[in-house]
Amino acid sequence: MHDTTEQERLDGLVAQLRADLPGENRATVEKYVRQRVSEVGLNVGDDEIARIVDDLAAD
């Protein structure tokens, strides 16, 4: 059995958010990134959240 690492879980979450939020603005993307990270119990700092939002947001 393969246990996923936190980074693998985060990568999967980002891929899912990329598919779910195409073309969304920064505020919407940040809201959903923070919500989903919390739901899955990942420990992600504000700097990493900002990097993810920068990567996903349309504006």
mmCIF file of the N, C-alpha and C atoms, coordinates in Angstrom:
data_MODEL
# 
_entry.id   MODEL 
# 
loop_
_atom_site.group_PDB 
_atom_site.id 
_atom_site.type_symbol 
_atom_site.label_atom_id 
_atom_site.label_alt_id 
_atom_site.label_comp_id 
_atom_site.label_asym_id 
_atom_site.label_entity_id 
_atom_site.label_seq_id 
_atom_site.pdbx_PDB_ins_code 
_atom_site.Cartn_x 
_atom_site.Cartn_y 
_atom_site.Cartn_z 
_atom_site.occupancy 
_atom_site.B_iso_or_equiv 
_atom_site.pdbx_formal_charge 
_atom_site.auth_seq_id 
_atom_site.auth_comp_id 
_atom_site.auth_asym_id 
_atom_site.auth_atom_id 
_atom_site.pdbx_PDB_model_num 
ATOM 1   N N  . MET A 1 1  ? 0.843   -1.188 0.000   1.00 0.00 ? 1  MET A N  1 
ATOM 2   C CA . MET A 1 1  ? 0.000   0.000  0.000   1.00 0.00 ? 1  MET A CA 1 
ATOM 3   C C  . MET A 1 1  ? 0.887   1.249  0.000   1.00 0.00 ? 1  MET A C  1 
ATOM 4   N N  . HIS A 1 2  ? 0.503   2.222  -0.796  1.00 0.00 ? 2  HIS A N  1 
ATOM 5   C CA . HIS A 1 2  ? 1.281   3.452  -0.921  1.00 0.00 ? 2  HIS A CA 1 
ATOM 6   C C  . HIS A 1 2  ? 0.587   4.571  -0.155  1.00 0.00 ? 2  HIS A C  1 
ATOM 7   N N  . ASP A 1 3  ? 1.288   5.135  0.810   1.00 0.00 ? 3  ASP A N  1 
ATOM 8   C CA . ASP A 1 3  ? 0.761   6.287  1.528   1.00 0.00 ? 3  ASP A CA 1 
ATOM 9   C C  . ASP A 1 3  ? 1.244   7.550  0.830   1.00 0.00 ? 3  ASP A C  1 
ATOM 10  N N  . THR A 1 4  ? 0.317   8.465  0.578   1.00 0.00 ? 4  THR A N  1 
ATOM 11  C CA . THR A 1 4  ? 0.703   9.696  -0.100  1.00 0.00 ? 4  THR A CA 1 
ATOM 12  C C  . THR A 1 4  ? 1.343   10.665 0.883   1.00 0.00 ? 4  THR A C  1 
ATOM 13  N N  . THR A 1 5  ? 2.292   11.426 0.381   1.00 0.00 ? 5  THR A N  1 
ATOM 14  C CA . THR A 1 5  ? 2.928   12.453 1.201   1.00 0.00 ? 5  THR A CA 1 
ATOM 15  C C  . THR A 1 5  ? 2.046   13.701 1.195   1.00 0.00 ? 5  THR A C  1 
ATOM 16  N N  . GLU A 1 6  ? 2.346   14.624 2.109   1.00 0.00 ? 6  GLU A N  1 
ATOM 17  C CA . GLU A 1 6  ? 1.605   15.889 2.121   1.00 0.00 ? 6  GLU A CA 1 
ATOM 18  C C  . GLU A 1 6  ? 1.780   16.625 0.794   1.00 0.00 ? 6  GLU A C  1 
ATOM 19  N N  . GLN A 1 7  ? 2.990   16.580 0.222   1.00 0.00 ? 7  GLN A N  1 
ATOM 20  C CA . GLN A 1 7  ? 3.225   17.268 -1.053  1.00 0.00 ? 7  GLN A CA 1 
ATOM 21  C C  . GLN A 1 7  ? 2.396   16.640 -2.169  1.00 0.00 ? 7  GLN A C  1 
ATOM 22  N N  . GLU A 1 8  ? 2.298   15.329 -2.185  1.00 0.00 ? 8  GLU A N  1 
ATOM 23  C CA . GLU A 1 8  ? 1.476   14.654 -3.198  1.00 0.00 ? 8  GLU A CA 1 
ATOM 24  C C  . GLU A 1 8  ? 0.007   15.018 -3.026  1.00 0.00 ? 8  GLU A C  1 
ATOM 25  N N  . ARG A 1 9  ? -0.441  15.089 -1.793  1.00 0.00 ? 9  ARG A N  1 
ATOM 26  C CA . ARG A 1 9  ? -1.833  15.482 -1.536  1.00 0.00 ? 9  ARG A CA 1 
ATOM 27  C C  . ARG A 1 9  ? -2.072  16.919 -1.985  1.00 0.00 ? 9  ARG A C  1 
ATOM 28  N N  . LEU A 1 10 ? -1.111  17.802 -1.689  1.00 0.00 ? 10 LEU A N  1 
ATOM 29  C CA . LEU A 1 10 ? -1.236  19.199 -2.102  1.00 0.00 ? 10 LEU A CA 1 
ATOM 30  C C  . LEU A 1 10 ? -1.221  19.312 -3.622  1.00 0.00 ? 10 LEU A C  1 
ATOM 31  N N  . ASP A 1 11 ? -0.337  18.584 -4.273  1.00 0.00 ? 11 ASP A N  1 
ATOM 32  C CA . ASP A 1 11 ? -0.282  18.599 -5.740  1.00 0.00 ? 11 ASP A CA 1 
ATOM 33  C C  . ASP A 1 11 ? -1.609  18.142 -6.341  1.00 0.00 ? 11 ASP A C  1 
ATOM 34  N N  . GLY A 1 12 ? -2.201  17.114 -5.769  1.00 0.00 ? 12 GLY A N  1 
ATOM 35  C CA . GLY A 1 12 ? -3.493  16.625 -6.239  1.00 0.00 ? 12 GLY A CA 1 
ATOM 36  C C  . GLY A 1 12 ? -4.591  17.647 -6.034  1.00 0.00 ? 12 GLY A C  1 
ATOM 37  N N  . LEU A 1 13 ? -4.550  18.310 -4.885  1.00 0.00 ? 13 LEU A N  1 
ATOM 38  C CA . LEU A 1 13 ? -5.535  19.342 -4.584  1.00 0.00 ? 13 LEU A CA 1 
ATOM 39  C C  . LEU A 1 13 ? -5.418  20.500 -5.570  1.00 0.00 ? 13 LEU A C  1 
ATOM 40  N N  . VAL A 1 14 ? -4.194  20.916 -5.865  1.00 0.00 ? 14 VAL A N  1 
ATOM 41  C CA . VAL A 1 14 ? -3.975  22.011 -6.818  1.00 0.00 ? 14 VAL A CA 1 
ATOM 42  C C  . VAL A 1 14 ? -4.477  21.612 -8.206  1.00 0.00 ? 14 VAL A C  1 
ATOM 43  N N  . ALA A 1 15 ? -4.217  20.392 -8.614  1.00 0.00 ? 15 ALA A N  1 
ATOM 44  C CA . ALA A 1 15 ? -4.696  19.918 -9.920  1.00 0.00 ? 15 ALA A CA 1 
ATOM 45  C C  . ALA A 1 15 ? -6.219  19.936 -9.970  1.00 0.00 ? 15 ALA A C  1 
ATOM 46  N N  . GLN A 1 16 ? -6.851  19.517 -8.892  1.00 0.00 ? 16 GLN A N  1 
ATOM 47  C CA . GLN A 1 16 ? -8.313  19.518 -8.839  1.00 0.00 ? 16 GLN A CA 1 
ATOM 48  C C  . GLN A 1 16 ? -8.850  20.947 -8.874  1.00 0.00 ? 16 GLN A C  1 
ATOM 49  N N  . LEU A 1 17 ? -8.235  21.843 -8.113  1.00 0.00 ? 17 LEU A N  1 
ATOM 50  C CA . LEU A 1 17 ? -8.670  23.239 -8.114  1.00 0.00 ? 17 LEU A CA 1 
ATOM 51  C C  . LEU A 1 17 ? -8.468  23.876 -9.484  1.00 0.00 ? 17 LEU A C  1 
ATOM 52  N N  . ARG A 1 18 ? -7.382  23.535 -10.159 1.00 0.00 ? 18 ARG A N  1 
ATOM 53  C CA . ARG A 1 18 ? -7.130  24.062 -11.508 1.00 0.00 ? 18 ARG A CA 1 
ATOM 54  C C  . ARG A 1 18 ? -8.283  23.676 -12.446 1.00 0.00 ? 18 ARG A C  1 
ATOM 55  N N  . ALA A 1 19 ? -8.773  22.463 -12.312 1.00 0.00 ? 19 ALA A N  1 
ATOM 56  C CA . ALA A 1 19 ? -9.880  21.993 -13.149 1.00 0.00 ? 19 ALA A CA 1 
ATOM 57  C C  . ALA A 1 19 ? -11.207 22.631 -12.733 1.00 0.00 ? 19 ALA A C  1 
ATOM 58  N N  . ASP A 1 20 ? -11.370 22.874 -11.431 1.00 0.00 ? 20 ASP A N  1 
ATOM 59  C CA . ASP A 1 20 ? -12.639 23.395 -10.910 1.00 0.00 ? 20 ASP A CA 1 
ATOM 60  C C  . ASP A 1 20 ? -12.791 24.906 -11.045 1.00 0.00 ? 20 ASP A C  1 
ATOM 61  N N  . LEU A 1 21 ? -11.678 25.636 -11.137 1.00 0.00 ? 21 LEU A N  1 
ATOM 62  C CA . LEU A 1 21 ? -11.734 27.100 -11.066 1.00 0.00 ? 21 LEU A CA 1 
ATOM 63  C C  . LEU A 1 21 ? -11.112 27.808 -12.268 1.00 0.00 ? 21 LEU A C  1 
ATOM 64  N N  . PRO A 1 22 ? -11.334 27.335 -13.482 1.00 0.00 ? 22 PRO A N  1 
ATOM 65  C CA . PRO A 1 22 ? -10.696 28.006 -14.620 1.00 0.00 ? 22 PRO A CA 1 
ATOM 66  C C  . PRO A 1 22 ? -11.236 29.424 -14.798 1.00 0.00 ? 22 PRO A C  1 
ATOM 67  N N  . GLY A 1 23 ? -10.326 30.376 -14.958 1.00 0.00 ? 23 GLY A N  1 
ATOM 68  C CA . GLY A 1 23 ? -10.730 31.747 -15.233 1.00 0.00 ? 23 GLY A CA 1 
ATOM 69  C C  . GLY A 1 23 ? -11.240 32.532 -14.043 1.00 0.00 ? 23 GLY A C  1 
ATOM 70  N N  . GLU A 1 24 ? -11.160 31.970 -12.841 1.00 0.00 ? 24 GLU A N  1 
ATOM 71  C CA . GLU A 1 24 ? -11.670 32.678 -11.662 1.00 0.00 ? 24 GLU A CA 1 
ATOM 72  C C  . GLU A 1 24 ? -10.683 33.747 -11.202 1.00 0.00 ? 24 GLU A C  1 
ATOM 73  N N  . ASN A 1 25 ? -11.220 34.769 -10.540 1.00 0.00 ? 25 ASN A N  1 
ATOM 74  C CA . ASN A 1 25 ? -10.366 35.849 -10.048 1.00 0.00 ? 25 ASN A CA 1 
ATOM 75  C C  . ASN A 1 25 ? -9.634  35.427 -8.776  1.00 0.00 ? 25 ASN A C  1 
ATOM 76  N N  . ARG A 1 26 ? -8.674  36.241 -8.403  1.00 0.00 ? 26 ARG A N  1 
ATOM 77  C CA . ARG A 1 26 ? -7.794  35.947 -7.272  1.00 0.00 ? 26 ARG A CA 1 
ATOM 78  C C  . ARG A 1 26 ? -8.560  35.718 -5.962  1.00 0.00 ? 26 ARG A C  1 
ATOM 79  N N  . ALA A 1 27 ? -9.528  36.565 -5.663  1.00 0.00 ? 27 ALA A N  1 
ATOM 80  C CA . ALA A 1 27 ? -10.270 36.445 -4.404  1.00 0.00 ? 27 ALA A CA 1 
ATOM 81  C C  . ALA A 1 27 ? -11.021 35.116 -4.330  1.00 0.00 ? 27 ALA A C  1 
ATOM 82  N N  . THR A 1 28 ? -11.645 34.729 -5.422  1.00 0.00 ? 28 THR A N  1 
ATOM 83  C CA . THR A 1 28 ? -12.382 33.466 -5.460  1.00 0.00 ? 28 THR A CA 1 
ATOM 84  C C  . THR A 1 28 ? -11.436 32.287 -5.313  1.00 0.00 ? 28 THR A C  1 
ATOM 85  N N  . VAL A 1 29 ? -10.333 32.330 -6.035  1.00 0.00 ? 29 VAL A N  1 
ATOM 86  C CA . VAL A 1 29 ? -9.357  31.239 -5.961  1.00 0.00 ? 29 VAL A CA 1 
ATOM 87  C C  . VAL A 1 29 ? -8.811  31.113 -4.543  1.00 0.00 ? 29 VAL A C  1 
ATOM 88  N N  . GLU A 1 30 ? -8.445  32.228 -3.920  1.00 0.00 ? 30 GLU A N  1 
ATOM 89  C CA . GLU A 1 30 ? -7.893  32.165 -2.560  1.00 0.00 ? 30 GLU A CA 1 
ATOM 90  C C  . GLU A 1 30 ? -8.905  31.580 -1.580  1.00 0.00 ? 30 GLU A C  1 
ATOM 91  N N  . LYS A 1 31 ? -10.153 31.987 -1.713  1.00 0.00 ? 31 LYS A N  1 
ATOM 92  C CA . LYS A 1 31 ? -11.203 31.456 -0.838  1.00 0.00 ? 31 LYS A CA 1 
ATOM 93  C C  . LYS A 1 31 ? -11.268 29.932 -0.944  1.00 0.00 ? 31 LYS A C  1 
ATOM 94  N N  . TYR A 1 32 ? -11.294 29.423 -2.162  1.00 0.00 ? 32 TYR A N  1 
ATOM 95  C CA . TYR A 1 32 ? -11.420 27.979 -2.353  1.00 0.00 ? 32 TYR A CA 1 
ATOM 96  C C  . TYR A 1 32 ? -10.145 27.225 -1.988  1.00 0.00 ? 32 TYR A C  1 
ATOM 97  N N  . VAL A 1 33 ? -8.986  27.813 -2.248  1.00 0.00 ? 33 VAL A N  1 
ATOM 98  C CA . VAL A 1 33 ? -7.733  27.161 -1.846  1.00 0.00 ? 33 VAL A CA 1 
ATOM 99  C C  . VAL A 1 33 ? -7.710  27.001 -0.327  1.00 0.00 ? 33 VAL A C  1 
ATOM 100 N N  . ARG A 1 34 ? -7.985  28.072 0.390   1.00 0.00 ? 34 ARG A N  1 
ATOM 101 C CA . ARG A 1 34 ? -7.967  28.002 1.862   1.00 0.00 ? 34 ARG A CA 1 
ATOM 102 C C  . ARG A 1 34 ? -9.014  27.019 2.384   1.00 0.00 ? 34 ARG A C  1 
ATOM 103 N N  . GLN A 1 35 ? -10.188 27.040 1.794   1.00 0.00 ? 35 GLN A N  1 
ATOM 104 C CA . GLN A 1 35 ? -11.256 26.134 2.223   1.00 0.00 ? 35 GLN A CA 1 
ATOM 105 C C  . GLN A 1 35 ? -10.857 24.678 2.013   1.00 0.00 ? 35 GLN A C  1 
ATOM 106 N N  . ARG A 1 36 ? -10.373 24.353 0.838   1.00 0.00 ? 36 ARG A N  1 
ATOM 107 C CA . ARG A 1 36 ? -10.020 22.960 0.525   1.00 0.00 ? 36 ARG A CA 1 
ATOM 108 C C  . ARG A 1 36 ? -8.825  22.471 1.327   1.00 0.00 ? 36 ARG A C  1 
ATOM 109 N N  . VAL A 1 37 ? -7.819  23.322 1.517   1.00 0.00 ? 37 VAL A N  1 
ATOM 110 C CA . VAL A 1 37 ? -6.659  22.949 2.331   1.00 0.00 ? 37 VAL A CA 1 
ATOM 111 C C  . VAL A 1 37 ? -7.117  22.612 3.749   1.00 0.00 ? 37 VAL A C  1 
ATOM 112 N N  . SER A 1 38 ? -8.017  23.419 4.274   1.00 0.00 ? 38 SER A N  1 
ATOM 113 C CA . SER A 1 38 ? -8.546  23.170 5.614   1.00 0.00 ? 38 SER A CA 1 
ATOM 114 C C  . SER A 1 38 ? -9.346  21.870 5.663   1.00 0.00 ? 38 SER A C  1 
ATOM 115 N N  . GLU A 1 39 ? -10.186 21.650 4.667   1.00 0.00 ? 39 GLU A N  1 
ATOM 116 C CA . GLU A 1 39 ? -11.023 20.440 4.626   1.00 0.00 ? 39 GLU A CA 1 
ATOM 117 C C  . GLU A 1 39 ? -10.204 19.156 4.617   1.00 0.00 ? 39 GLU A C  1 
ATOM 118 N N  . VAL A 1 40 ? -9.098  19.158 3.904   1.00 0.00 ? 40 VAL A N  1 
ATOM 119 C CA . VAL A 1 40 ? -8.291  17.937 3.808   1.00 0.00 ? 40 VAL A CA 1 
ATOM 120 C C  . VAL A 1 40 ? -7.216  17.857 4.889   1.00 0.00 ? 40 VAL A C  1 
ATOM 121 N N  . GLY A 1 41 ? -7.121  18.900 5.715   1.00 0.00 ? 41 GLY A N  1 
ATOM 122 C CA . GLY A 1 41 ? -6.220  18.856 6.853   1.00 0.00 ? 41 GLY A CA 1 
ATOM 123 C C  . GLY A 1 41 ? -4.747  19.014 6.539   1.00 0.00 ? 41 GLY A C  1 
ATOM 124 N N  . LEU A 1 42 ? -4.447  19.727 5.456   1.00 0.00 ? 42 LEU A N  1 
ATOM 125 C CA . LEU A 1 42 ? -3.044  19.972 5.118   1.00 0.00 ? 42 LEU A CA 1 
ATOM 126 C C  . LEU A 1 42 ? -2.524  21.189 5.878   1.00 0.00 ? 42 LEU A C  1 
ATOM 127 N N  . ASN A 1 43 ? -1.269  21.148 6.254   1.00 0.00 ? 43 ASN A N  1 
ATOM 128 C CA . ASN A 1 43 ? -0.622  22.265 6.921   1.00 0.00 ? 43 ASN A CA 1 
ATOM 129 C C  . ASN A 1 43 ? 0.135   23.068 5.867   1.00 0.00 ? 43 ASN A C  1 
ATOM 130 N N  . VAL A 1 44 ? -0.493  24.141 5.389   1.00 0.00 ? 44 VAL A N  1 
ATOM 131 C CA . VAL A 1 44 ? 0.080   24.946 4.309   1.00 0.00 ? 44 VAL A CA 1 
ATOM 132 C C  . VAL A 1 44 ? 0.177   26.393 4.791   1.00 0.00 ? 44 VAL A C  1 
ATOM 133 N N  . GLY A 1 45 ? 1.369   26.962 4.716   1.00 0.00 ? 45 GLY A N  1 
ATOM 134 C CA . GLY A 1 45 ? 1.590   28.334 5.159   1.00 0.00 ? 45 GLY A CA 1 
ATOM 135 C C  . GLY A 1 45 ? 1.059   29.364 4.176   1.00 0.00 ? 45 GLY A C  1 
ATOM 136 N N  . ASP A 1 46 ? 0.992   30.600 4.646   1.00 0.00 ? 46 ASP A N  1 
ATOM 137 C CA . ASP A 1 46 ? 0.473   31.690 3.819   1.00 0.00 ? 46 ASP A CA 1 
ATOM 138 C C  . ASP A 1 46 ? 1.297   31.911 2.555   1.00 0.00 ? 46 ASP A C  1 
ATOM 139 N N  . ASP A 1 47 ? 2.613   31.741 2.641   1.00 0.00 ? 47 ASP A N  1 
ATOM 140 C CA . ASP A 1 47 ? 3.459   31.921 1.454   1.00 0.00 ? 47 ASP A CA 1 
ATOM 141 C C  . ASP A 1 47 ? 3.114   30.896 0.376   1.00 0.00 ? 47 ASP A C  1 
ATOM 142 N N  . GLU A 1 48 ? 2.897   29.663 0.793   1.00 0.00 ? 48 GLU A N  1 
ATOM 143 C CA . GLU A 1 48 ? 2.541   28.605 -0.165  1.00 0.00 ? 48 GLU A CA 1 
ATOM 144 C C  . GLU A 1 48 ? 1.138   28.839 -0.726  1.00 0.00 ? 48 GLU A C  1 
ATOM 145 N N  . ILE A 1 49 ? 0.207   29.283 0.127   1.00 0.00 ? 49 ILE A N  1 
ATOM 146 C CA . ILE A 1 49 ? -1.145  29.623 -0.344  1.00 0.00 ? 49 ILE A CA 1 
ATOM 147 C C  . ILE A 1 49 ? -1.040  30.702 -1.420  1.00 0.00 ? 49 ILE A C  1 
ATOM 148 N N  . ALA A 1 50 ? -0.255  31.741 -1.166  1.00 0.00 ? 50 ALA A N  1 
ATOM 149 C CA . ALA A 1 50 ? -0.098  32.838 -2.130  1.00 0.00 ? 50 ALA A CA 1 
ATOM 150 C C  . ALA A 1 50 ? 0.488   32.327 -3.442  1.00 0.00 ? 50 ALA A C  1 
ATOM 151 N N  . ARG A 1 51 ? 1.462   31.420 -3.369  1.00 0.00 ? 51 ARG A N  1 
ATOM 152 C CA . ARG A 1 51 ? 2.063   30.862 -4.585  1.00 0.00 ? 51 ARG A CA 1 
ATOM 153 C C  . ARG A 1 51 ? 1.024   30.090 -5.388  1.00 0.00 ? 51 ARG A C  1 
ATOM 154 N N  . ILE A 1 52 ? 0.199   29.307 -4.702  1.00 0.00 ? 52 ILE A N  1 
ATOM 155 C CA . ILE A 1 52 ? -0.842  28.523 -5.371  1.00 0.00 ? 52 ILE A CA 1 
ATOM 156 C C  . ILE A 1 52 ? -1.862  29.456 -6.022  1.00 0.00 ? 52 ILE A C  1 
ATOM 157 N N  . VAL A 1 53 ? -2.285  30.472 -5.282  1.00 0.00 ? 53 VAL A N  1 
ATOM 158 C CA . VAL A 1 53 ? -3.258  31.430 -5.820  1.00 0.00 ? 53 VAL A CA 1 
ATOM 159 C C  . VAL A 1 53 ? -2.674  32.137 -7.042  1.00 0.00 ? 53 VAL A C  1 
ATOM 160 N N  . ASP A 1 54 ? -1.416  32.561 -6.964  1.00 0.00 ? 54 ASP A N  1 
ATOM 161 C CA . ASP A 1 54 ? -0.762  33.201 -8.117  1.00 0.00 ? 54 ASP A CA 1 
ATOM 162 C C  . ASP A 1 54 ? -0.786  32.281 -9.333  1.00 0.00 ? 54 ASP A C  1 
ATOM 163 N N  . ASP A 1 55 ? -0.567  31.013 -9.093  1.00 0.00 ? 55 ASP A N  1 
ATOM 164 C CA . ASP A 1 55 ? -0.524  30.030 -10.175 1.00 0.00 ? 55 ASP A CA 1 
ATOM 165 C C  . ASP A 1 55 ? -1.904  29.794 -10.796 1.00 0.00 ? 55 ASP A C  1 
ATOM 166 N N  . LEU A 1 56 ? -2.956  29.849 -9.978  1.00 0.00 ? 56 LEU A N  1 
ATOM 167 C CA . LEU A 1 56 ? -4.292  29.476 -10.448 1.00 0.00 ? 56 LEU A CA 1 
ATOM 168 C C  . LEU A 1 56 ? -5.172  30.642 -10.891 1.00 0.00 ? 56 LEU A C  1 
ATOM 169 N N  . ALA A 1 57 ? -4.964  31.822 -10.332 1.00 0.00 ? 57 ALA A N  1 
ATOM 170 C CA . ALA A 1 57 ? -5.870  32.944 -10.591 1.00 0.00 ? 57 ALA A CA 1 
ATOM 171 C C  . ALA A 1 57 ? -5.699  33.491 -12.003 1.00 0.00 ? 57 ALA A C  1 
ATOM 172 N N  . ALA A 1 58 ? -6.823  33.909 -12.574 1.00 0.00 ? 58 ALA A N  1 
ATOM 173 C CA . ALA A 1 58 ? -6.821  34.450 -13.933 1.00 0.00 ? 58 ALA A CA 1 
ATOM 174 C C  . ALA A 1 58 ? -6.336  35.887 -13.974 1.00 0.00 ? 58 ALA A C  1 
ATOM 175 N N  . ASP A 1 59 ? -6.471  36.611 -12.868 1.00 0.00 ? 59 ASP A N  1 
ATOM 176 C CA . ASP A 1 59 ? -6.067  38.028 -12.881 1.00 0.00 ? 59 ASP A CA 1 
ATOM 177 C C  . ASP A 1 59 ? -4.806  38.278 -12.108 1.00 0.00 ? 59 ASP A C  1 
# 
